[in-house]
Amino acid sequence: MAGTSQRAPAASSAGQSVSAATGKPVRTDKVAAVAELTDQFRSSAATVLTEYRGLTVAQLRELRKALGSQATYAVAKNTLAKRAAVAAGITGLDDLFTGPTALAFVHGDVVEAAKGLREFARANPMLVIKGGVYEGKALSAQEVTKLADLESREVLLAKLAGAMKANLAKAAATFQAPLAQAVRLADALRAKRESEGSGSGSSE
């Protein structure tokens, strides 16, 4: 009717907000969950998607312990994880969000985390590595396994330190060789002068 003001949308029930795009209520706990997952995707060095169907609570606890400080392992709903990946600017993972999904957000050594997941999956076949993302690029399960075949950061650093130590020793030897030669040459010249001096003195 003319003269009547347009009524504002009714407030949603507790724990819900209204989507500006659709006008449909969205639970605030889901919004918070997506925001947290989005932050995890963005801040992680890599993320590995797994299926944990059939694993017991004790086995999941053991997996988290095996990953240690390298990664956090969290069960997530596929719809929320998919939204979070999109919000984080990650593409190519949609087909992986099927079945019971848990995400390993790697904050430490990516290779060590991949090794830990692979070894746990070997001992517990119920854990299935579905794929992941590394440096913004989607990875297949095979590519995650290839990461696990690489040498860890600690091993590479140890090798680098060994190579540097060897090079330093070689460099020191290279510098010492001319010095030793110079000392021997100086000794030879001194001996020659002394012999020449004694020879001229005896001839007088």
VMD Tcl script that draws the C-alpha trace (Angstrom):
set ca {
  {0.00 0.00 0.00}
  {1.11 3.57 -0.67}
  {2.58 5.38 2.26}
  {3.71 2.26 4.04}
  {7.42 1.92 4.68}
  {9.35 -1.14 3.60}
  {9.93 -3.42 6.55}
  {13.46 -4.55 7.36}
  {14.19 -8.28 7.28}
  {13.33 -9.97 10.52}
  {16.25 -10.68 12.78}
  {17.51 -14.23 12.57}
  {17.50 -16.59 15.48}
  {20.42 -16.76 17.89}
  {23.59 -18.11 16.39}
  {22.67 -17.03 12.87}
  {23.32 -14.06 10.58}
  {21.73 -13.18 7.26}
  {23.73 -13.51 4.06}
  {23.86 -10.19 2.20}
  {23.98 -12.07 -1.10}
  {21.10 -14.50 -0.64}
  {19.15 -13.16 2.29}
  {19.26 -16.64 3.78}
  {20.35 -17.23 7.36}
  {23.90 -18.45 7.85}
  {25.02 -19.91 11.16}
  {27.75 -17.80 12.74}
  {29.58 -20.91 13.91}
  {29.92 -22.00 10.27}
  {31.12 -18.54 9.29}
  {33.74 -18.72 12.04}
  {34.77 -22.22 10.95}
  {35.24 -21.12 7.33}
  {37.23 -18.08 8.46}
  {39.51 -20.25 10.58}
  {40.06 -22.77 7.78}
  {40.72 -19.95 5.32}
  {43.40 -18.55 7.63}
  {44.94 -22.02 7.94}
  {45.06 -22.45 4.17}
  {46.71 -19.04 3.77}
  {49.26 -19.38 6.57}
  {50.33 -22.98 5.93}
  {53.40 -23.89 3.89}
  {51.34 -26.77 2.46}
  {48.08 -28.60 3.07}
  {47.44 -32.32 2.63}
  {43.89 -33.64 2.26}
  {43.20 -37.09 3.65}
  {40.31 -39.47 4.14}
  {40.20 -40.95 7.62}
  {37.22 -43.30 7.30}
  {37.62 -46.23 9.68}
  {40.35 -44.72 11.85}
  {39.72 -44.79 15.58}
  {40.06 -41.82 17.90}
  {43.21 -43.40 19.29}
  {44.71 -43.73 15.79}
  {43.91 -40.10 14.99}
  {45.61 -39.11 18.25}
  {48.61 -41.20 17.24}
  {48.71 -39.48 13.82}
  {48.67 -36.03 15.40}
  {51.48 -37.12 17.71}
  {53.47 -38.44 14.73}
  {53.11 -35.13 12.90}
  {54.26 -33.26 16.00}
  {54.98 -29.59 15.52}
  {55.29 -29.97 11.74}
  {51.54 -29.83 11.12}
  {48.10 -29.59 12.66}
  {45.57 -32.25 11.70}
  {41.91 -31.24 11.70}
  {38.69 -32.93 10.63}
  {36.53 -30.61 8.50}
  {33.20 -30.68 6.69}
  {33.70 -30.77 2.94}
  {31.36 -27.85 2.23}
  {33.15 -25.60 4.72}
  {36.63 -26.67 3.65}
  {35.74 -26.08 0.00}
  {34.48 -22.57 0.78}
  {37.65 -21.86 2.76}
  {39.90 -23.04 -0.07}
  {38.09 -20.77 -2.53}
  {38.31 -17.85 -0.10}
  {42.05 -18.48 0.23}
  {42.41 -18.34 -3.56}
  {43.17 -22.06 -3.95}
  {41.72 -23.90 -6.95}
  {41.85 -27.47 -8.21}
  {40.79 -29.18 -4.97}
  {37.02 -29.49 -5.51}
  {37.15 -33.15 -6.56}
  {39.06 -34.02 -3.37}
  {36.32 -32.83 -1.02}
  {34.45 -36.14 -0.91}
  {34.02 -38.61 1.91}
  {35.24 -37.96 5.46}
  {37.95 -35.32 5.07}
  {40.71 -34.25 7.41}
  {43.31 -31.62 6.60}
  {46.96 -31.58 7.58}
  {48.01 -27.94 7.66}
  {51.81 -27.96 7.47}
  {53.56 -25.14 9.32}
  {56.99 -26.76 9.56}
  {59.06 -28.90 7.21}
  {56.78 -29.92 4.33}
  {58.89 -32.95 3.43}
  {58.95 -34.22 7.03}
  {55.17 -33.83 7.30}
  {54.66 -35.69 4.00}
  {56.95 -38.47 5.24}
  {55.00 -38.70 8.49}
  {51.67 -39.00 6.68}
  {53.02 -41.57 4.23}
  {54.53 -43.73 6.98}
  {51.34 -43.58 9.02}
  {49.27 -44.51 5.95}
  {51.53 -47.52 5.34}
  {50.96 -48.74 8.89}
  {47.27 -47.73 8.86}
  {45.83 -48.26 5.35}
  {42.53 -46.69 6.42}
  {44.23 -43.31 6.09}
  {44.08 -42.29 2.43}
  {46.09 -39.36 1.10}
  {43.84 -37.67 -1.47}
  {46.07 -34.82 -2.56}
  {46.98 -31.37 -1.36}
  {48.32 -27.95 -2.15}
  {51.88 -26.65 -2.05}
  {52.96 -23.09 -2.87}
  {49.47 -22.38 -4.18}
  {49.52 -25.34 -6.61}
  {47.13 -28.29 -6.30}
  {48.88 -31.65 -5.86}
  {47.69 -35.16 -6.64}
  {48.17 -37.99 -4.15}
  {51.16 -39.17 -6.22}
  {52.77 -35.73 -6.04}
  {52.37 -35.66 -2.26}
  {54.13 -39.03 -2.15}
  {56.94 -37.62 -4.28}
  {57.37 -34.85 -1.72}
  {57.85 -37.54 0.91}
  {60.64 -39.06 -1.18}
  {62.67 -35.85 -1.03}
  {65.32 -35.23 1.60}
  {64.20 -33.20 4.58}
  {65.36 -29.68 5.32}
  {67.55 -30.94 8.18}
  {69.31 -33.46 5.93}
  {69.86 -30.85 3.22}
  {71.25 -28.38 5.77}
  {73.57 -31.05 7.17}
  {74.83 -31.83 3.67}
  {75.28 -28.13 2.95}
  {77.21 -27.66 6.17}
  {79.40 -30.67 5.30}
  {80.07 -29.30 1.83}
  {80.92 -25.88 3.23}
  {83.26 -27.44 5.80}
  {84.98 -29.47 3.10}
  {85.33 -26.40 0.89}
  {86.74 -24.37 3.77}
  {89.28 -27.10 4.52}
  {90.20 -27.25 0.84}
  {90.52 -23.47 0.71}
  {92.70 -23.46 3.83}
  {94.93 -26.12 2.31}
  {95.13 -24.08 -0.91}
  {96.23 -21.01 1.03}
  {98.66 -22.97 3.18}
  {100.40 -24.60 0.21}
  {101.87 -21.34 -1.23}
  {102.88 -20.26 2.27}
  {104.72 -23.52 2.84}
  {106.37 -23.20 -0.55}
  {107.39 -19.62 0.24}
  {108.90 -20.71 3.55}
  {110.84 -23.50 1.86}
  {112.03 -21.08 -0.84}
  {113.15 -18.54 1.78}
  {115.02 -21.28 3.66}
  {116.71 -22.40 0.43}
  {117.74 -18.84 -0.45}
  {119.10 -18.26 3.04}
  {121.05 -21.47 2.92}
  {122.41 -20.55 -0.49}
  {123.52 -17.11 0.72}
  {125.15 -18.64 3.76}
  {127.02 -21.18 1.64}
  {128.11 -18.49 -0.81}
  {129.28 -16.28 2.06}
  {131.30 -19.05 3.64}
  {132.81 -19.94 0.24}
  {133.99 -16.39 -0.47}
  {135.48 -16.10 3.02}
  {137.56 -19.25 2.60}
  {138.93 -18.08 -0.75}
  {140.48 -14.89 0.70}
}
mol new
graphics top color blue
foreach p $ca { graphics top sphere $p radius 0.5 }
foreach p [lrange $ca 0 end-1] q [lrange $ca 1 end] { graphics top cylinder $p $q radius 0.2 }
display resetview
